[in-house]
Amino acid sequence: MAYSTVANVEKLMQVNFTHGSGRPTYEDVEEMIDDVAADLDGVAQAAGYTVPITSTSGVALMRKYNTYGAAVAAWHAGFVSDTEPARVEFWRSQYEQFIARLRRGEQQLPSEEPESDLDPVFEIVEHPPRDRYWTGEDEGL
């Protein structure tokens, strides 16, 4: 589920995307928004959240970063350049820092509680007792 719209990206970038022509097209930006939303949902799910995010404040936060990520992708689709303008660098850094904070557990989504039914990566188990027979430490030898 996308949290942003083409209108949000247009407003942030201060451009208008056209249907069927231009670089990127309106349809291209829609796809970029969906791709970034899938990334956000994947990271949120790995952090234990149920996706898609549904709380009003959680959706608002996800919309912000969905818009930032899609705007960076749209800028790169429309311009061939080795250097990003300062505003594109800002959008990228904000998006990447949000993803990093969410992965590390330093960012919680408002009005959402992480609840995971995923199995833990590892489990602590009791070490079995050592068989002394094979070490020569057995008292019976």
Order of alpha helices (4+ residues) and beta strands (2+ residues): alpha-alpha-alpha-alpha
